[in-house]
Amino acid sequence: MELGVILPRELDLAVAAAHAEDVGLDSVWHGDHLATGSPSLDPTVALAVAAAVTSRIRVGVSVFVPAIRPLALAAKQVASLQVVAGGRLVLGIGSGGGAAQFAAAGVPYRERGRRTDTALRLLPDLLAGRPVFLPDERAEVRLTPAVPRPPFWVGNASEVAIRRAATLGDGWFPSVIEADELAAGVRRLTELAGGGGLGGSGGRPVVAIGATGMLGDGGPTAAEIGARLSAAYGHAPERAAKIPITGSPAQAAERIAEYTRAGATHLVIGFAAGDWRRQCELLAEAGRLL
């Protein structure tokens, strides 16, 4: 199991990314939000900073929403970040963000699914520098420089998202999900992918999970964090309380192992509370116990 963290809002991004790499974590991540009412940097800018001060750790968008951009612009942003990151980019891709985000981008909300599918189909050729006809813009473009395509991890736990991951992606990236629900999704993913990995890779599919929690003592309990999840995502409170990863590094390792057994290969956590740097250290310690 590889472990990653969502970069914090309250710390200098360069300091945070360097610390995550220094303690031995595998990846740092940043979201993609437009006009949500809360402060948020563009992910390509934030992750360019993270990439510039690290050399090993992967940088990921959780998740990039190509449907709110002209596709050529989306490809240019991805290619630029891949160059700056030296090939260490992982691109979570989703169609979410809410109707307000699409309205701010001038894109009809009802078109989000179709535009996401188009992006997943055409981005590989755009990033490879091949001529591509863009159906929405009704234009043919060829972008340079060509870059190695980052892996596409398709977000969300819906049937549509699982199908996208199986047919157009390299991985599946659901968030705030219980281990039993994840296991059921992995079975469906494997079935749709023809019994093997994604992207024609064969073998075990790449399954990343977005998680939340807080390690150590003195912070909110799993039930308290679960109540927030219940309010935000509509989960039943008793089920939401089972999702946060909390407790000592040993206890956190046991919870992470549940997801490993369910089929997860990567875990990306956004800390619900606590000192972010200390949380990274405790998560790295949990990782060494897996």
N, C-alpha and C positions, 0 to 999 in steps of 0.2 A: 504494500500500500504506500503510495506517495502522498505527501502531505503538503498542502498549500494554504495560504492565508490571504484574506481580503486586506488590501492596504488601508490604513486608517486615515480618517479625515483630520485628526487632531495633531498628527506628527508630520514633520518634514518627510516628504516621500523618499528622498534620497537616503536619509538616515534609516527610515523604516525598512526599505528594500535591502539595504546593506546588512542590517541586523538579521533579517529573515535568512539571508544567505549564510551569514556567519554562524548562526546556531544550527544550520544543517537542514533547513526546510527545503522543499523541492520546487516551490513556485509561489509567485505573488500575483494578485489579481486585482482588477479594478472594474467597476460596473460601467454601463453605458446608459446615461439618463439625460433626457432633454425636457426642460420646463416642468420639472416635478415639484417645484416649490421648496426644495432643499438644496443646499450647496453641493455641487458635483462638478468635477473637472472632466474634460473630454478624456476618454480612456487612452487614446493614442498619445496624448501629451503626457498624462500621468505615467504611463508605462514606458515611454521613452526616457523619462527621468530614472525610473527604476532600472531599465536596461543599461543606462550609461554608468551606473555605479556598481554593477554586478557583472560577473563573468560566467557563472555556472547556472544559477537558478533560472527557471523558465518564467516568462511573463505572460499573463493570460487576461483576456477580456471575458467578464462574466455578467452578462453575455452581450456581445455585439449585436446591434439591431440594424442590419443592412437595409431593411425596408423603409427606414425613415430618411434614406439618402439616395441621391442618384447613384446608380450602381457603379459607374466609372469612378466617382468620388470615393465610394466605399472601398473599392479595390485599391485606389491610390493610397488611402489611409492605411490599409492593411499592409500593402507592399512597403510603404515607408517605415512602418513600425518593425516589420520583419528585417529590413536592412539594418536599422538602428540596433535591434536586439541580436544581431548576428545569428539569425535563424532560430532563436529561442522562443518564438511566439507560439502560443496556443490560442485559437480563436473559438471561444464559445459563441454560438450563434442562436438567436431566438427571434421571435416575432412579437414579444410582449412589450410592456411599458405603459399600457393603458391608452385610452382614446385621446387624452389630453396631449400626450407626447406626439402622437401622429397628427393631431390638429396643428400643433406648433410647427411641425415639419411640412405642413401643407399636403399631407398624404391621407387619402381616405382610409379610415380605420378598417373598413371591410376588405381592403386590398392587401392587408398585412400578410396573410398566408400565401397568397399567390406571389407577392414580391419576395418573400423569404425563400420560397421554392426556386424562383428564378435566380436569386443570388447564389444559392447553393449549387445550382447547375452551372452557372456561368463564371463564378469567381475563379475556379481552377484555371480556365483558359485565359482569363484576364491577367491573373498573376503570373502565368507562364509567358506573357508577352505575345500571345497569339491574337489575331484579329477576331473580334467578337461583335456580333450584331446584338444590340440592346433593344429589346422589343418595346419597352416603355418610352425610351428616348428616340426610338426609330432612327438609330444611327449606328454605324460600325466604328469601333474604336480599337486601338492597339496601344497598350500601355507599356512603357519601359521605365526603369530596367525590369527585366523578368526576375522573379524571386522564387525560392523554394516555397511551395505551398505549405502554410502551417496546417496542423491537424484541425479539422472542424468538429467540435463537440456540440451537438445539438441539445439545447436546453429544453426544460419542461418535462413533466411526467405524463402528458396526455397521450392518447393513442396516436394522434396526428404527429406529435413530436417523436414518439418512438419509431413510427414509420419513416419519418424524415431521417432520423439517425441511421436506421437500417439501410436505407436506399441511397442517401445522399451524403451521409456524414462519415466521420472516422471514430466517433465516440458519442455516448449518450450522457447528458449532464443535467439530471433532475436536481431540485433543491428541496430542502426541508421535507424529507420523506422518511417514513419508517422503514426499518430493515425488511419487514415482510412485504411491504409494497414494492420496495426496490427489487427484491428477489422475483416477484411476479413480473415486473417490468423487464428484467433481464431475460427471463424465459421467453417473453413475447419478442424482445429484441432479437434474440438468437434465432427464434423461429422465422422472423421476417428476413433475417440476414442469411437464411439458408443453412443455419446450424453452425456457422463459424463467425469469424471476426467481421468487422465492418471495413468498408472501403476495399474489399477484395483481399484483406490481409490474412484471413484464416485464423484459426486459434481463438483464444479467449477475447471477447469484445472489450474495448476500452469503455469503462463505465466510471464516470466521475460523479461525485455527489457534493452538492452545496449544503453546508451544515452551519449550525450556530451553537453557541454555548460559552462557557467560561470555566477555565481550569483553576484549581486551587481553592482556597478557603475565603470566606468573607463576602462573597458576591451573591447575586440572585440564585435561587434554587432552580432546578429543572422545571418545577411546576410554575414558578414565576416567569421564567423565560417562555415556557410553553403557553402561558396565558397570552403573552404578546403575540406568539405565532398564531394562536387561535383567533385573535382579533384581526390580525393582518391577512391571514390566508384562509380563514373559515374552517380550519380543522376543529374537530371535536376536542374539547379541553383535555379529556383523559388520554386521547391519542397524541395530542400536541405535546403533552408532558413527557412523552417517551422519546421525543426527537432530540432535544438539546444534549450536547456532550459536556458533562460537568464532572467535578470531583478531582481527585488526585491524578497525577499522570498514569498510575496503574489502573485506576478506575476508567479514565478516558481511553486507555489502550484496550480495555475490555469492550467498551462501547464501539470503538472503531473496528475491532475485530468482528463484531456482529455484522457490520457493513461489508467487511471483506468476505465473510462467509456468504453473504447475500449476493456477491458478485462485483462489488466495487473494487476498482483498481486505483482510484485517486479520491482524496477527500480535500475539499476546500472549505475552510471555516472562516466565518465572520464572527469575531468575538463580541459577545453581548455586553460585556462590562470588563472592568479591570485594566491594569496597566498593559498596554498593547505589547510592549517589548517583553515584559515578564510572561505574558500569555504565550508568545512565540517560544520562549525558552521551555515552558512547561509542555507545550505541544511537541516540541522536538524530543523532549525526554520521553513522552508517551510513545513517540514513534520508535525510539530505540528499544522499547519494551515489546513491540509487536512481533 
